[in-house]
């Protein structure tokens, strides 16, 4: 299942994806016109993967930190 939403609600998406089995996606409608995001999400989900938009990934994993050498 790929969910297309107009609301940038990371908390909802993170809760959904955390509880979901493989094969779920959550994308913002505003961003699916950019490139082939929707097609790629459908392919990923169809093969059991999970796909989320960048704001959802950031909310899930937190802000990225530079690597410490």
C-alpha positions in Angstrom: 0.0 0.0 0.0 1.3 3.4 -0.9 -0.3 6.3 0.9 -0.4 9.7 -0.8 -1.0 12.5 1.6 -1.2 16.2 1.3 -0.3 16.7 4.9 3.3 16.7 6.0 2.6 14.8 9.3 5.8 12.8 10.2 4.3 11.6 13.5 1.4 9.8 11.7 3.6 8.4 9.0 6.3 7.2 11.4 3.6 5.5 13.6 2.1 3.9 10.5 5.4 2.6 9.1 6.7 1.5 12.5 3.6 -0.8 13.0 3.4 -1.9 9.3 4.7 -5.0 7.8 7.0 -4.6 4.7 5.2 -3.3 1.7 4.0 0.2 2.8 4.8 3.6 1.5 4.0 7.2 2.6 4.6 10.0 0.1 3.5 13.6 0.0 1.4 14.6 -3.0 3.4 17.7 -3.6 6.5 15.7 -4.2 5.3 12.9 -6.5 5.5 15.0 -9.6 9.3 15.3 -9.0 10.9 12.6 -11.2 9.7 9.0 -10.9 9.1 9.0 -7.1 5.6 7.4 -7.4 6.7 4.7 -9.8 9.7 3.9 -7.8 7.6 3.8 -4.6 5.1 1.4 -6.2 8.0 -0.9 -7.4 9.6 -0.8 -3.9 6.4 -1.6 -2.1 5.4 -4.3 -4.6 8.6 -6.2 -3.8 8.0 -5.9 0.0 10.0 -2.8 0.7 9.1 0.4 2.5 9.2 3.8 1.0 8.8 7.2 2.7 9.4 10.8 1.7 12.5 12.7 2.9 10.6 14.6 5.7 9.3 11.3 7.0 12.7 9.7 7.0 14.2 12.6 8.8 11.5 12.5 11.5 12.0 8.7 11.8 15.8 8.7 12.1 16.4 12.3 13.4 18.6 14.9 11.8 21.7 13.6 10.1 25.0 14.3 11.8 28.3 14.7 10.1 30.7 11.7 10.4 33.3 12.1 13.1 36.8 11.2 12.1 
